[in-house]
Amino acid sequence: MKIARLFTALLLAVAVMGCAHKHDLRHDEDSGHNHNDKLQLTAYSSEFEVFAEAVPFVVGEPSDILVHITSLKNFKPLTSGKVTASLVVGIDGIRQTAQAPVSPGVYRFTLTPGTKGRGKMLFQIQTNQGEVQLTVPNVKVYDDNHDALHAASDAMAMSSNSVNFSKEMSWKVDFSTEACRKEPFGEIIRTMAQIEPSQGDECAVTAKSSGIITFADNGIAEGKEVGKGQTLFYIESADMTDNNLSVRYREAESNYNLAKKEYERKKELGKDKIVSESDLLQSKRDYETAEAIYKNLRKNFAAGKQVVAAPIGGFVKQLSVRNGEYVEAGQSITTIAQNRNLFIKAELQPKYYAALERVTGAHFRMLNDEHIYSLDDLKGRLIAYGKSVTADSPLLPVIFQVNNSVKLLPGSFIEIYIKTRGTNNVLTVPNESLVEEMGNHFVYVQLTPVFFEKREVKIGITDGCRTEVRSGLKEAERIVVKGAILVKLAQATSALDAHSWHVH
């Protein structure tokens, strides 16, 4: 109880101090402007974000400009490159070039305007990859310091729901922003699917004769990698009374030698027309048949054993026999799989049948992984979907084939979002930009590259990667994508500081 009372007293003290400070600050604002107010200028290209903080521009007075340059490829600071800052009003302009940043991503300039009026700021960035120019329009130069500070103060006014997240902070973490966009968004079918091996990606190995099977390598087990043509097993039938492979081999060899000699004999006699042409052709057929049988047995017969080799390279998926076991001809011994191409099979209710004609893609998520893979990421395609149902099979199968470049495990289940073609463009945001609080969803909208406003949005359907936003956002507004949860934590931390809303 004592600790609770002490904590309550501390909170009241902080609140009183905050109110007193806020009253003093308002008094200061009524009597004059905060001389720390800066112009905040922002520009984007396809490659860079430029964010500049400048002392308000007044004719004849130097203005210090601190420029932060971020590469949009990874949202990290530009570490090298020459930057030129120009202020142009009408036909008059001033410029200054910085050969290198004063610290990663940060460039400093000092410009003294000579002409009042509205103009623009230009930033030319020259790197090893080329030159890019970014423009900030509608930049005003004043002839009175009071007016300039007043305009900067008005521009700096932020809502009580905004949070400061500096460029230095965003550069140190996994952070990015993105402009909201509209895109076609059709019906999304979310369900579970199973990963299965595709046809041609695995091969069953069968016994070509009956006998006792012996493993060529004691290390052969399920999961073991094998190469194409590698000897896996031997099948011995020397001690078998029926279907003895050794006897069959010797018999085939004898028949082959006999047929060969007979054919060669008749071939010589045929030159003198001593044997008929039909007898010669029959002898040739007998010889070729005996040769084929003999070579087939010799190919798969070594040291009195039939050799069973891997028909393809891969790994042992299933082992169906034990060492020393008797096998019949045609019996499955093992299955070799490659796991290069896989099927992803989902089963849907018949009500989705019409939508399956409009399938444009899919997203997949393994149950133990938050990462989302698209059909394009896995170089996949829709193979087929069911066209009928029965009482025994009331669901429609939908089968995708994918390249197993991310170590998908056959037999396991994954979550799938099947995308269909839509006719209307809707506003969407990346799923990771959404922050959920007690069933409500929020995004952080960029006011400037260092100030963000927490805003509630109403969401619709999702395809696993992006989610429809039905209200709360406008197209082209920029939001935090990666790092939204960090901005939320920064807001929670600043909320504990009674003075945090004031820029000292």
C-alpha positions as CSV (number, residue, x, y, z in Angstrom):
1,M,0.0,0.0,0.0
2,K,2.8,2.4,0.9
3,I,4.5,1.7,-2.5
4,A,1.2,2.3,-4.3
5,R,0.7,5.7,-2.5
6,L,4.2,6.7,-3.3
7,F,3.8,5.8,-7.0
8,T,0.5,7.8,-7.1
9,A,2.2,10.8,-5.5
10,L,5.0,10.7,-8.1
11,L,2.6,10.6,-11.0
12,L,0.7,13.6,-9.5
13,A,3.9,15.5,-9.1
14,V,4.9,14.8,-12.7
15,A,1.5,16.0,-13.9
16,V,1.7,19.2,-11.9
17,M,5.2,20.0,-13.1
18,G,4.1,19.2,-16.7
19,C,1.1,21.6,-16.4
20,A,3.3,24.3,-14.9
21,H,5.9,23.9,-17.7
22,K,3.2,23.9,-20.3
23,H,1.7,27.2,-18.8
24,D,5.1,28.8,-18.9
25,L,5.7,27.7,-22.5
26,R,2.3,29.1,-23.6
27,H,3.2,32.4,-22.0
28,D,6.5,32.4,-23.9
29,E,4.6,31.7,-27.2
30,D,2.2,34.5,-26.5
31,S,5.0,37.0,-26.1
32,G,7.3,35.8,-28.9
33,H,8.3,32.8,-31.1
34,N,10.5,29.9,-30.4
35,H,13.8,30.7,-32.1
36,N,14.6,27.0,-32.4
37,D,11.8,26.5,-35.0
38,K,13.2,25.2,-38.2
39,L,11.9,24.8,-41.7
40,Q,11.5,21.1,-42.5
41,L,11.9,20.3,-46.2
42,T,11.3,16.9,-47.8
43,A,11.8,15.5,-51.3
44,Y,11.8,12.1,-52.8
45,S,13.2,10.4,-55.9
46,S,13.1,6.7,-56.8
47,E,16.5,6.4,-55.1
48,F,16.7,8.9,-52.3
49,E,14.9,10.6,-49.5
50,V,16.1,14.1,-48.6
51,F,15.1,15.7,-45.3
52,A,16.5,19.1,-44.5
53,E,16.1,21.3,-41.4
54,A,16.9,24.9,-42.1
55,V,16.8,28.2,-40.3
56,P,13.9,30.2,-41.9
57,F,15.1,32.1,-45.0
58,V,15.4,35.9,-44.6
59,V,17.0,38.2,-47.2
60,G,20.6,39.0,-46.2
61,E,20.8,36.6,-43.3
62,P,22.7,33.3,-43.4
63,S,20.6,30.2,-43.0
64,D,22.2,27.0,-41.7
65,I,20.8,23.9,-43.4
66,L,21.2,20.3,-42.0
67,V,20.4,17.8,-44.7
68,H,19.8,14.0,-44.1
69,I,20.0,11.8,-47.1
70,T,18.6,8.3,-47.0
71,S,19.0,5.6,-49.7
72,L,15.5,4.2,-50.4
73,K,17.1,0.8,-51.4
74,N,17.7,0.0,-47.7
75,F,16.7,3.1,-45.8
76,K,20.2,3.6,-44.6
77,P,22.3,6.8,-44.7
78,L,24.2,7.9,-47.8
79,T,27.8,7.3,-46.7
80,S,29.6,9.0,-49.6
81,G,28.9,11.3,-52.5
82,K,28.9,15.0,-53.5
83,V,25.8,17.0,-52.8
84,T,25.0,20.5,-54.0
85,A,22.2,22.6,-52.3
86,S,20.7,25.4,-54.3
87,L,18.0,28.0,-53.4
88,V,16.4,29.6,-56.5
89,V,13.9,32.5,-56.3
90,G,12.8,33.7,-59.7
91,I,16.0,34.0,-61.9
92,D,18.3,34.5,-58.9
93,G,19.9,31.6,-57.2
94,I,22.6,30.6,-54.7
95,R,24.3,27.3,-54.3
96,Q,26.9,25.5,-52.2
97,T,28.5,22.1,-52.6
98,A,29.6,19.6,-50.0
99,Q,32.1,17.1,-51.1
100,A,31.3,14.6,-48.4
101,P,29.0,14.1,-45.4
102,V,30.0,15.4,-42.0
103,S,28.7,12.1,-40.7
104,P,27.0,9.2,-42.4
105,G,24.0,10.6,-44.2
106,V,24.4,14.2,-42.9
107,Y,25.5,17.2,-45.0
108,R,25.8,20.8,-43.8
109,F,25.2,24.0,-45.8
110,T,24.9,27.7,-45.2
111,L,23.1,29.8,-47.7
112,T,22.4,33.6,-47.6
113,P,19.3,34.5,-49.7
114,G,19.5,37.7,-51.8
115,T,16.0,37.9,-53.1
116,K,12.6,37.6,-51.3
117,G,9.7,35.6,-52.7
118,R,8.7,32.1,-53.4
119,G,11.2,29.7,-54.9
120,K,12.5,26.2,-54.7
121,M,15.3,24.2,-53.1
122,L,17.3,21.9,-55.3
123,F,19.5,19.0,-54.1
124,Q,21.9,17.4,-56.6
125,I,23.3,14.1,-55.4
126,Q,26.3,12.8,-57.3
127,T,27.5,9.2,-56.5
128,N,29.4,6.5,-58.3
129,Q,26.0,5.3,-59.7
130,G,25.3,8.7,-61.3
131,E,23.6,12.0,-60.5
132,V,20.1,12.6,-59.1
133,Q,18.3,15.9,-58.6
134,L,15.5,16.4,-56.1
135,T,13.3,19.5,-55.8
136,V,11.4,21.0,-52.9
137,P,8.9,23.5,-54.3
138,N,7.2,26.4,-52.7
139,V,10.1,27.6,-50.5
140,K,9.6,31.2,-49.3
141,V,12.3,33.8,-48.5
142,Y,11.1,36.6,-46.2
143,D,12.3,40.1,-45.7
144,D,11.3,40.1,-42.1
145,N,12.7,37.8,-39.4
146,H,9.5,37.9,-37.4
147,D,7.4,36.7,-40.3
148,A,9.8,34.0,-41.1
149,L,9.8,32.6,-37.6
150,H,6.0,32.8,-37.4
151,A,5.7,30.8,-40.6
152,A,8.2,28.2,-39.4
153,S,6.4,27.9,-36.0
154,D,3.0,27.3,-37.8
155,A,4.6,24.7,-40.0
156,M,6.1,22.9,-37.0
157,A,2.8,22.6,-35.2
158,M,2.2,18.9,-34.5
159,S,-0.8,17.0,-33.2
160,S,-0.8,15.6,-29.7
161,N,-0.8,12.2,-31.3
162,S,2.5,12.6,-33.1
163,V,5.8,11.1,-32.2
164,N,9.4,12.1,-32.9
165,F,11.6,9.4,-34.4
166,S,14.8,10.9,-35.6
167,K,16.7,9.9,-38.7
168,E,19.6,8.7,-36.6
169,M,17.2,6.3,-34.8
170,S,15.7,5.1,-38.0
171,W,19.1,4.5,-39.6
172,K,20.1,2.2,-36.7
173,V,17.1,-0.2,-37.0
174,D,15.2,-2.1,-39.6
175,F,13.0,0.8,-40.8
176,S,11.2,1.9,-44.0
177,T,8.3,4.0,-45.2
178,E,6.0,3.7,-48.2
179,A,3.5,5.7,-50.0
180,C,-0.1,4.3,-49.9
181,R,-1.3,3.1,-53.2
182,K,-4.4,1.7,-54.9
183,E,-4.2,-1.6,-56.7
184,P,-6.6,-4.2,-58.0
185,F,-7.7,-6.4,-55.2
186,G,-10.0,-9.3,-55.8
187,E,-11.4,-12.0,-53.5
188,I,-8.9,-13.7,-51.2
189,I,-9.4,-17.3,-50.3
190,R,-7.5,-18.2,-47.1
191,T,-7.1,-21.8,-46.2
192,M,-4.6,-24.6,-45.3
193,A,-2.7,-26.6,-47.8
194,Q,-0.3,-29.5,-47.8
195,I,3.1,-29.8,-49.5
196,E,3.4,-32.9,-51.7
197,P,6.1,-34.1,-54.1
198,S,5.5,-33.4,-57.8
199,Q,5.4,-36.0,-60.5
200,G,8.9,-36.6,-61.8
201,D,10.5,-35.3,-58.6
202,E,10.7,-38.8,-57.0
203,C,11.2,-42.2,-58.4
204,A,10.3,-45.6,-57.0
205,V,13.0,-48.3,-57.1
206,T,11.7,-51.9,-57.6
207,A,13.3,-55.3,-57.6
208,K,13.8,-56.7,-61.1
209,S,14.0,-60.3,-59.8
210,S,13.2,-62.3,-56.7
211,G,15.8,-63.0,-54.0
212,I,17.4,-62.0,-50.8
213,I,18.2,-58.3,-50.7
214,T,21.5,-57.0,-49.3
215,F,22.3,-53.4,-48.6
216,A,25.4,-52.2,-50.5
217,D,26.1,-49.7,-47.7
218,N,25.2,-50.1,-44.1
219,G,24.6,-46.4,-43.9
220,I,21.6,-46.4,-46.3
221,A,18.7,-45.0,-44.4
222,E,15.8,-42.6,-44.9
223,G,17.1,-39.1,-45.6
224,K,20.5,-40.3,-46.9
225,E,21.6,-38.5,-50.1
226,V,22.5,-40.7,-53.0
227,G,23.9,-40.0,-56.5
228,K,22.5,-41.1,-59.8
229,G,23.8,-44.6,-60.7
230,Q,25.0,-45.3,-57.2
231,T,24.7,-48.9,-56.1
232,L,22.2,-49.2,-53.3
233,F,21.3,-53.0,-53.0
234,Y,22.2,-56.4,-54.3
235,I,19.6,-59.2,-54.8
236,E,20.9,-62.7,-54.5
237,S,19.1,-65.8,-55.7
238,A,21.9,-68.3,-55.9
239,D,20.5,-70.4,-53.0
240,M,16.9,-70.2,-54.3
241,T,15.4,-73.3,-55.8
242,D,13.0,-71.3,-57.9
243,N,13.9,-68.4,-60.2
244,N,17.6,-68.7,-59.5
245,L,19.2,-65.6,-61.0
246,S,22.6,-67.3,-61.4
247,V,21.1,-70.2,-63.3
248,R,19.2,-67.8,-65.5
249,Y,22.3,-65.8,-66.2
250,R,24.3,-68.8,-67.1
251,E,21.5,-70.1,-69.3
252,A,21.2,-66.7,-71.0
253,E,25.0,-66.6,-71.6
254,S,24.9,-70.1,-73.1
255,N,21.9,-69.3,-75.3
256,Y,23.6,-66.1,-76.5
257,N,26.9,-67.8,-77.4
258,L,25.0,-70.6,-79.2
259,A,22.7,-68.2,-81.1
260,K,25.7,-66.1,-82.1
261,K,27.7,-69.1,-83.5
262,E,24.6,-70.4,-85.3
263,Y,23.9,-67.0,-86.9
264,E,27.6,-66.6,-87.9
265,R,27.6,-70.1,-89.5
266,K,24.4,-69.5,-91.5
267,K,25.6,-66.0,-92.5
268,E,28.7,-67.6,-94.2
269,L,26.5,-70.3,-95.8
270,G,24.2,-67.6,-97.0
271,K,26.9,-66.1,-99.1
272,D,26.9,-69.3,-101.2
273,K,23.1,-69.6,-101.2
274,I,23.3,-72.8,-99.2
275,V,20.7,-71.6,-96.7
276,S,17.5,-69.8,-97.5
277,E,17.0,-66.2,-96.7
278,S,14.1,-67.0,-94.3
279,D,16.4,-69.3,-92.3
280,L,19.1,-66.6,-92.1
281,L,16.6,-64.0,-90.9
282,Q,15.2,-66.4,-88.3
283,S,18.7,-67.1,-87.1
284,K,19.4,-63.4,-86.9
285,R,16.3,-62.8,-84.8
286,D,17.2,-65.6,-82.4
287,Y,20.7,-64.2,-82.0
288,E,19.4,-60.6,-81.3
289,T,16.9,-61.9,-78.8
290,A,19.4,-63.9,-76.9
291,E,21.9,-61.0,-77.0
292,A,19.3,-58.6,-75.5
293,I,18.4,-61.0,-72.7
294,Y,22.1,-61.7,-71.9
295,K,23.1,-58.0,-71.9
296,N,20.2,-57.0,-69.7
297,L,21.2,-59.7,-67.1
298,R,24.9,-58.8,-67.4
299,K,24.1,-55.1,-66.9
300,N,22.3,-55.8,-63.6
301,F,24.3,-58.9,-62.5
302,A,27.7,-58.7,-60.8
303,A,29.4,-61.4,-58.8
304,G,26.3,-63.6,-58.8
305,K,24.1,-60.7,-57.6
306,Q,21.6,-58.4,-59.2
307,V,22.7,-54.8,-58.8
308,V,20.1,-52.2,-57.8
309,A,21.2,-48.7,-58.5
310,A,19.7,-45.2,-57.9
311,P,17.9,-44.1,-61.1
312,I,18.1,-40.4,-60.1
313,G,20.1,-38.3,-57.7
314,G,18.4,-37.2,-54.5
315,F,17.8,-38.6,-51.1
316,V,16.2,-41.8,-49.7
317,K,12.6,-40.8,-49.0
318,Q,11.2,-44.1,-48.0
319,L,12.9,-47.5,-47.3
320,S,10.5,-50.4,-47.7
321,V,12.7,-53.4,-47.0
322,R,15.2,-54.6,-44.4
323,N,18.6,-56.0,-45.0
324,G,18.4,-59.8,-45.7
325,E,14.7,-59.7,-46.5
326,Y,13.2,-61.7,-49.4
327,V,11.7,-59.6,-52.1
328,E,9.6,-60.5,-55.1
329,A,10.2,-59.2,-58.7
330,G,8.4,-55.9,-59.1
331,Q,8.3,-55.2,-55.3
332,S,9.0,-51.6,-54.2
333,I,12.4,-51.4,-52.4
334,T,12.8,-47.7,-51.8
335,T,11.8,-44.2,-53.1
336,I,14.3,-41.6,-54.2
337,A,13.2,-38.0,-54.0
338,Q,14.8,-34.7,-55.1
339,N,12.5,-32.1,-53.5
340,R,13.2,-29.7,-56.3
341,N,9.7,-29.2,-57.5
342,L,6.8,-29.6,-55.2
343,F,3.0,-29.5,-55.3
344,I,1.0,-27.3,-52.9
345,K,-2.5,-28.8,-52.6
346,A,-5.4,-27.0,-51.0
347,E,-9.0,-28.3,-50.8
348,L,-11.8,-25.7,-51.0
349,Q,-15.5,-25.7,-50.6
350,P,-17.5,-25.8,-53.9
351,K,-18.8,-22.2,-53.3
352,Y,-15.3,-21.0,-54.5
353,Y,-15.6,-22.8,-57.8
354,A,-16.4,-19.6,-59.8
355,A,-13.6,-17.7,-58.2
356,L,-11.0,-20.3,-59.2
357,E,-11.3,-19.2,-62.8
358,R,-9.9,-15.8,-61.8
359,V,-6.9,-17.0,-59.8
360,T,-3.9,-14.7,-60.4
361,G,-1.5,-15.9,-57.7
362,A,-1.0,-17.0,-54.1
363,H,0.9,-16.3,-51.0
364,F,2.2,-19.0,-48.6
365,R,3.3,-18.9,-45.0
366,M,4.8,-21.9,-43.1
367,L,3.2,-22.4,-39.8
368,N,6.5,-22.0,-37.9
369,D,7.7,-18.9,-39.9
370,E,6.2,-15.4,-40.2
371,H,7.8,-14.9,-43.6
372,I,5.4,-14.7,-46.5
373,Y,6.4,-16.2,-49.9
374,S,4.6,-15.4,-53.1
375,L,4.0,-17.7,-56.0
376,D,6.4,-15.6,-58.1
377,D,9.1,-15.8,-55.4
378,L,9.0,-19.6,-55.7
379,K,8.7,-19.5,-59.6
380,G,5.4,-21.3,-59.2
381,R,2.2,-21.6,-61.2
382,L,-1.3,-23.0,-60.9
383,I,-1.4,-26.5,-62.2
384,A,-5.1,-27.5,-62.0
385,Y,-8.2,-27.2,-59.9
386,G,-11.1,-29.6,-59.5
387,K,-14.1,-29.4,-61.8
388,S,-16.4,-31.8,-60.0
389,V,-17.2,-33.2,-56.5
390,T,-18.7,-36.4,-55.2
391,A,-20.2,-37.7,-52.0
392,D,-16.9,-39.3,-51.1
393,S,-14.9,-36.2,-52.1
394,P,-17.0,-33.1,-51.5
395,L,-14.1,-30.6,-51.8
396,L,-12.4,-29.0,-54.8
397,P,-8.6,-29.6,-55.0
398,V,-6.4,-26.7,-56.1
399,I,-2.8,-27.6,-57.0
400,F,0.1,-25.2,-57.4
401,Q,3.6,-26.2,-58.4
402,V,6.6,-24.4,-56.9
403,N,10.3,-24.5,-57.0
404,N,11.6,-25.6,-53.6
405,S,14.2,-22.8,-53.1
406,V,13.2,-22.2,-49.5
407,K,13.5,-25.7,-48.0
408,L,9.8,-26.6,-47.9
409,L,9.1,-29.9,-46.2
410,P,6.9,-32.3,-48.1
411,G,4.1,-33.6,-46.1
412,S,3.8,-30.5,-43.9
413,F,1.0,-28.0,-43.9
414,I,1.2,-24.3,-44.7
415,E,-1.2,-21.4,-44.7
416,I,-2.2,-20.2,-48.2
417,Y,-3.9,-17.0,-49.5
418,I,-5.2,-17.6,-53.0
419,K,-5.5,-14.3,-54.9
420,T,-8.2,-13.8,-57.6
421,R,-8.5,-11.1,-60.2
422,G,-10.3,-7.9,-59.0
423,T,-12.0,-5.2,-61.0
424,N,-11.8,-2.4,-58.5
425,N,-8.7,-0.5,-57.3
426,V,-8.6,-0.3,-53.5
427,L,-6.1,1.3,-51.1
428,T,-3.7,-1.2,-49.5
429,V,-0.9,-1.2,-47.0
430,P,1.7,-3.8,-46.1
431,N,0.6,-6.0,-43.2
432,E,3.7,-5.1,-41.1
433,S,2.7,-1.5,-41.1
434,L,-0.4,-2.3,-39.1
435,V,-0.3,-2.0,-35.3
436,E,-3.1,-3.7,-33.4
437,E,-4.4,-2.5,-30.0
438,M,-7.4,-4.1,-28.4
439,G,-8.9,-5.2,-31.7
440,N,-8.3,-1.8,-33.4
441,H,-5.8,-1.2,-36.1
442,F,-3.5,1.8,-36.5
443,V,-0.8,3.0,-38.8
444,Y,1.9,5.7,-38.3
445,V,1.5,8.4,-41.0
446,Q,4.5,10.4,-41.9
447,L,4.1,14.2,-41.2
448,T,7.8,14.7,-41.9
449,P,10.6,12.1,-42.1
450,V,11.1,12.5,-38.3
451,F,7.5,13.1,-37.1
452,F,4.7,10.5,-37.4
453,E,1.1,10.6,-36.5
454,K,-0.7,7.6,-35.1
455,R,-3.9,7.1,-37.0
456,E,-6.7,4.5,-36.7
457,V,-7.7,2.7,-39.9
458,K,-10.6,0.4,-40.8
459,I,-9.2,-2.6,-42.7
460,G,-10.7,-5.2,-45.1
461,I,-9.4,-8.3,-46.6
462,T,-5.7,-9.4,-46.7
463,D,-3.7,-11.5,-49.1
464,G,-1.1,-12.3,-46.4
465,C,1.2,-9.5,-47.5
466,R,-1.0,-6.5,-48.0
467,T,-4.3,-5.5,-46.4
468,E,-7.2,-3.4,-47.8
469,V,-7.7,-0.1,-45.9
470,R,-11.4,1.1,-46.1
471,S,-11.0,4.3,-44.2
472,G,-8.5,6.4,-42.3
473,L,-5.9,6.9,-45.1
474,K,-5.6,8.7,-48.4
475,E,-3.7,7.6,-51.5
476,A,-0.1,8.8,-51.6
477,E,0.1,9.4,-47.8
478,R,3.4,8.0,-46.6
479,I,3.3,5.5,-43.7
480,V,5.8,3.6,-41.6
481,V,6.2,0.0,-42.9
482,K,9.2,-1.7,-41.2
483,G,9.7,-0.5,-37.7
484,A,6.1,0.5,-36.9
485,I,6.3,-1.2,-33.6
486,L,9.5,0.7,-32.7
487,V,7.8,4.0,-33.4
488,K,5.0,2.8,-31.1
489,L,7.5,2.1,-28.4
490,A,9.1,5.6,-29.0
491,Q,5.7,7.2,-28.5
492,A,5.0,5.2,-25.3
493,T,8.4,6.3,-24.0
494,S,7.9,9.9,-24.8
495,A,4.5,9.9,-23.2
496,L,6.1,9.3,-19.8
497,D,8.1,12.6,-20.2
498,A,5.9,15.6,-19.3
499,H,8.3,17.9,-21.3
500,S,8.7,15.6,-24.3
501,W,6.3,17.5,-26.6
502,H,8.4,20.6,-26.4
503,V,11.4,21.0,-28.6
504,H,14.2,22.5,-26.4
